[in-house]
């Protein structure tokens, strides 16, 4: 009986959705509704609370997490539910001293920039929009693609620049005696590739990167160079989420999620080297169906995980 009801609901949706779509077009609301539904579907697995599972898998161990560009604090963009923040040991990288000082209550705060080598770099500060400060200078040629109105151009004006001491990611982790990194997040307005080149021997179980398809900064490496570099490190892209407004049919910026390449032995071995951390991160990021597939391929049985439905696909 349940299957019959389900089939009826699907048939009804197929009839009603085209009619609703035509109404939304007339009312000029179609994109707003689609964007809303997409955002809600992306967050659909946030309705779960996996705290009890995380406690079981992690057994009081913390997920070692580096947040590069930590202005506002760890997980300040609420990319995953804040209820999971306590499961992380945060290493916060913030080159702007005034912003780093706001994070001083945390155990690991590094007031430096990261780069592919030990060097000094100029950081262009946008005081009217501090989070958009970058090692690359803004270029308004692509402001129209980002749907930035001319009246707001001053928000993206460089108000000052500072010289920043930079080091590699691996050097900084070694200096604070961190041997393993589980989660890496880089949001640095174009410097992501240069930072990844300093990864050294560290291989996180999950990497979240901001990538620009149409950068609003001068001379930022192309997005495909960033992805190719991660693929060369044996990571695969499993998800992306558009950032901000745009006048293109694809997002001009995205947050991308990478995990070890589970399709080859090297990637599978990396996952199995700390499978509890991998499972925990996939649960936190709502990647339920893919987690089930990977565990099945690795012949790791867990009936409780197998029974969880991925609401994203509803």
C-alpha positions as CSV (number, residue, x, y, z in Angstrom):
1,X,0.0,0.0,0.0
2,X,2.9,2.3,0.9
3,X,4.4,1.9,-2.6
4,X,1.0,2.7,-4.3
5,X,0.7,5.9,-2.3
6,X,4.3,6.8,-3.2
7,X,3.7,6.2,-6.9
8,X,0.5,8.3,-6.8
9,X,2.3,11.2,-5.2
10,X,5.0,11.1,-7.9
11,X,2.4,11.0,-10.7
12,X,0.5,13.9,-9.1
13,X,3.8,15.9,-8.8
14,X,4.5,15.3,-12.5
15,X,1.1,16.8,-13.4
16,X,1.2,19.8,-11.0
17,X,4.8,20.9,-11.2
18,X,4.7,22.0,-14.9
19,X,1.5,24.0,-14.2
20,X,3.1,25.6,-11.1
21,X,6.3,26.4,-13.1
22,X,4.2,28.4,-15.7
23,X,2.5,30.3,-12.9
24,X,5.9,31.2,-11.4
25,X,7.2,32.3,-14.7
26,X,4.3,34.7,-15.1
27,X,4.9,36.1,-11.6
28,X,8.7,36.4,-12.2
29,X,9.3,34.2,-9.2
30,X,10.7,31.0,-10.7
31,X,14.4,31.5,-10.0
32,X,13.6,32.7,-6.4
33,X,11.6,29.6,-5.7
34,X,14.1,27.3,-7.4
35,X,17.0,28.9,-5.4
36,X,15.0,28.5,-2.2
37,X,14.2,24.8,-2.8
38,X,17.8,24.1,-3.8
39,X,19.2,25.7,-0.7
40,X,16.7,23.8,1.5
41,X,17.5,20.5,-0.3
42,X,21.2,21.2,0.3
43,X,20.5,21.5,4.0
44,X,18.0,18.6,4.2
45,X,20.3,16.3,6.1
46,X,21.0,18.9,8.7
47,X,17.7,17.9,10.3
48,X,19.5,14.8,11.6
49,X,21.4,14.9,14.8
50,X,24.4,12.6,14.5
51,X,25.9,13.6,17.8
52,X,25.4,10.2,19.4
53,X,27.1,8.5,16.4
54,X,30.0,10.9,16.4
55,X,30.7,10.3,20.1
56,X,30.8,6.6,19.4
57,X,33.1,6.8,16.4
58,X,35.4,9.4,17.7
59,X,35.6,8.1,21.3
60,X,36.6,11.5,22.8
61,X,39.2,12.1,20.0
62,X,38.9,15.5,18.2
63,X,38.8,16.0,14.4
64,X,42.0,18.1,13.7
65,X,40.8,21.0,11.5
66,X,42.6,23.9,9.9
67,X,40.6,26.9,8.9
68,X,42.6,29.1,6.5
69,X,41.0,32.5,6.4
70,X,39.4,32.2,9.8
71,X,37.9,35.7,10.1
72,X,34.8,35.4,12.2
73,X,35.8,32.1,13.7
74,X,35.6,28.4,12.9
75,X,32.7,27.5,10.6
76,X,31.6,31.1,10.5
77,X,29.7,30.5,7.2
78,X,27.6,27.8,8.9
79,X,28.5,25.4,6.1
80,X,27.6,22.5,8.5
81,X,25.4,22.7,11.6
82,X,27.2,24.4,14.5
83,X,26.1,21.6,16.9
84,X,29.0,19.7,15.5
85,X,31.7,22.4,16.2
86,X,32.7,20.8,19.6
87,X,33.9,17.7,17.8
88,X,36.7,19.7,16.1
89,X,40.1,20.9,17.4
90,X,40.5,24.2,15.5
91,X,43.7,25.6,14.0
92,X,42.9,29.1,12.8
93,X,44.9,31.0,10.2
94,X,44.3,34.7,10.1
95,X,46.9,37.1,8.7
96,X,45.1,40.4,9.7
97,X,46.4,41.0,13.2
98,X,43.2,42.8,14.4
99,X,41.1,39.9,13.3
100,X,43.5,37.3,14.7
101,X,43.3,39.1,18.1
102,X,39.6,38.4,18.2
103,X,40.4,34.7,18.1
104,X,42.9,34.6,20.9
105,X,40.7,32.6,23.2
106,X,41.3,29.6,20.9
107,X,44.2,27.1,21.5
108,X,45.7,27.4,18.0
109,X,45.7,30.8,16.3
110,X,48.4,31.6,13.7
111,X,48.7,35.3,12.7
112,X,50.4,34.6,9.4
113,X,49.6,34.0,5.8
114,X,50.0,30.7,4.0
115,X,51.7,30.3,0.7
116,X,53.6,27.7,-1.4
117,X,56.9,28.8,0.2
118,X,58.3,30.9,3.0
119,X,58.0,34.5,1.7
120,X,56.5,37.9,2.2
121,X,53.3,38.9,0.3
122,X,51.3,42.0,0.0
123,X,47.8,41.7,1.4
124,X,45.2,44.0,-0.2
125,X,42.8,45.2,2.6
126,X,39.2,46.1,1.8
127,X,38.1,47.8,5.1
128,X,34.6,48.3,3.7
129,X,34.3,44.6,3.1
130,X,37.1,43.0,5.2
131,X,36.2,39.4,4.3
132,X,37.0,40.1,0.6
133,X,40.6,41.1,1.4
134,X,43.1,39.1,-0.7
135,X,46.7,38.5,-1.8
136,X,45.3,39.5,-5.2
137,X,44.1,42.9,-6.2
138,X,40.4,43.3,-7.0
139,X,39.6,43.8,-10.7
140,X,36.2,45.3,-11.5
141,X,36.0,43.9,-15.0
142,X,34.1,40.9,-13.6
143,X,32.0,42.8,-11.0
144,X,29.0,42.7,-13.4
145,X,29.1,38.9,-13.4
146,X,29.1,38.9,-9.6
147,X,26.0,41.1,-9.8
148,X,27.7,43.9,-7.9
149,X,26.0,47.2,-8.5
150,X,28.0,50.2,-9.4
151,X,26.8,52.0,-6.3
152,X,28.6,49.3,-4.2
153,X,31.9,49.4,-6.0
154,X,33.5,51.3,-3.2
155,X,32.9,48.3,-0.9
156,X,35.5,46.5,-3.0
157,X,38.1,49.3,-3.1
158,X,41.5,48.6,-1.6
159,X,41.8,51.0,1.3
160,X,45.3,49.9,2.4
161,X,47.8,47.1,1.9
162,X,50.1,45.4,4.4
163,X,53.1,43.1,4.1
164,X,52.4,39.7,5.5
165,X,54.8,37.0,6.6
166,X,53.9,33.8,4.9
167,X,54.9,30.2,5.4
168,X,53.7,26.8,4.1
169,X,50.9,24.9,5.7
170,X,53.1,21.9,6.4
171,X,55.8,24.1,8.1
172,X,53.2,25.7,10.4
173,X,51.6,22.4,11.4
174,X,55.0,20.9,12.2
175,X,55.9,23.9,14.4
176,X,52.8,23.3,16.6
177,X,53.5,19.5,16.6
178,X,50.4,18.5,14.6
179,X,51.2,15.2,12.9
180,X,47.8,14.5,11.2
181,X,45.3,16.9,9.7
182,X,41.7,15.6,9.2
183,X,39.8,18.5,7.8
184,X,41.2,21.5,5.8
185,X,39.1,24.5,4.8
186,X,40.6,27.3,2.6
187,X,38.7,30.5,1.9
188,X,41.3,33.0,0.8
189,X,39.9,34.9,-2.2
190,X,42.1,33.3,-4.9
191,X,45.2,32.0,-2.9
192,X,43.8,28.5,-2.5
193,X,46.1,26.9,-5.1
194,X,49.3,28.4,-3.7
195,X,48.3,27.3,-0.2
196,X,47.7,23.7,-1.3
197,X,51.1,23.6,-2.9
198,X,52.5,23.8,0.6
199,X,50.5,20.8,1.9
200,X,53.6,18.7,2.2
201,X,52.9,15.1,3.5
202,X,49.6,16.1,5.1
203,X,46.5,14.4,3.6
204,X,43.2,15.4,5.2
205,X,40.1,13.1,5.0
206,X,38.0,16.1,3.7
207,X,39.0,19.4,2.1
208,X,36.6,22.3,1.6
209,X,37.9,24.9,-1.0
210,X,36.5,28.1,-2.4
211,X,36.9,28.2,-6.2
212,X,36.3,31.1,-8.6
213,X,34.9,30.4,-12.0
214,X,35.0,34.1,-12.8
215,X,37.3,35.7,-10.3
216,X,36.9,39.3,-9.4
217,X,40.6,39.5,-8.6
218,X,43.5,40.0,-10.9
219,X,45.7,37.1,-12.0
220,X,44.0,34.4,-9.9
221,X,44.9,30.9,-11.2
222,X,42.1,29.3,-13.2
223,X,39.6,27.1,-11.3
224,X,40.6,24.1,-13.3
225,X,44.2,24.4,-12.1
226,X,43.0,24.2,-8.6
227,X,40.9,21.1,-9.3
228,X,43.7,19.4,-11.3
229,X,46.1,20.0,-8.5
230,X,43.8,18.3,-6.0
231,X,43.3,15.4,-8.4
232,X,47.0,15.0,-8.7
233,X,47.1,14.8,-4.9
234,X,44.5,11.9,-5.4
235,X,41.4,13.8,-4.3
236,X,38.0,13.8,-6.0
237,X,35.3,16.5,-6.1
238,X,32.1,15.2,-4.5
239,X,30.0,18.4,-4.1
240,X,29.8,22.1,-4.7
241,X,27.6,24.9,-3.5
242,X,27.3,28.3,-5.2
243,X,28.3,31.4,-3.3
244,X,26.6,34.7,-3.6
245,X,24.7,36.4,-6.4
246,X,25.6,36.0,-10.1
247,X,24.5,36.9,-13.6
248,X,25.6,33.6,-15.1
249,X,23.9,30.3,-15.3
250,X,26.6,28.8,-13.2
251,X,27.8,30.3,-9.9
252,X,30.8,32.6,-10.3
253,X,32.1,31.2,-7.0
254,X,31.6,27.9,-5.3
255,X,32.5,26.0,-2.1
256,X,33.9,22.6,-3.3
257,X,34.2,19.5,-1.2
258,X,37.0,16.9,-1.9
259,X,37.7,13.6,-0.4
260,X,40.4,10.9,-1.1
261,X,39.9,9.1,-4.4
262,X,38.0,6.0,-3.3
263,X,38.3,4.6,-6.8
264,X,41.9,3.6,-6.3
265,X,44.0,1.7,-3.7
266,X,45.9,4.8,-2.6
267,X,42.7,6.7,-1.8
268,X,41.0,3.7,-0.2
269,X,44.0,3.2,2.1
270,X,44.0,6.8,3.2
271,X,40.3,6.5,4.1
272,X,40.9,3.2,6.0
273,X,43.9,4.7,7.8
274,X,41.4,6.7,9.9
275,X,37.9,5.5,8.9
276,X,36.3,6.8,12.0
277,X,37.3,10.4,11.2
278,X,36.2,9.9,7.6
279,X,32.8,8.6,8.6
280,X,32.4,11.4,11.1
281,X,33.2,14.1,8.5
282,X,30.9,12.6,5.9
283,X,28.0,12.6,8.5
284,X,28.8,16.1,9.6
285,X,28.7,17.3,5.9
286,X,25.5,15.4,5.1
287,X,27.1,13.1,2.5
288,X,25.1,10.1,3.5
289,X,24.4,8.2,0.3
290,X,28.0,8.5,-0.9
291,X,29.3,7.4,2.5
292,X,27.1,4.3,2.3
293,X,28.5,3.5,-1.2
294,X,32.1,3.9,-0.1
295,X,31.7,1.8,3.1
296,X,30.1,-0.9,0.9
297,X,33.1,-0.9,-1.4
298,X,35.5,-1.0,1.5
299,X,33.4,-4.0,2.9
300,X,32.8,-2.1,6.2
301,X,29.5,-3.2,7.6
302,X,27.4,-0.9,9.8
303,X,23.7,-1.6,9.8
304,X,22.9,1.7,11.6
305,X,24.6,3.8,8.9
306,X,23.1,1.7,6.1
307,X,19.6,2.4,7.4
308,X,20.0,6.2,7.3
309,X,18.1,7.8,4.4
310,X,19.7,10.6,2.5
311,X,17.0,13.3,2.4
312,X,18.8,15.3,-0.2
313,X,17.5,12.8,-2.8
314,X,13.8,13.0,-1.7
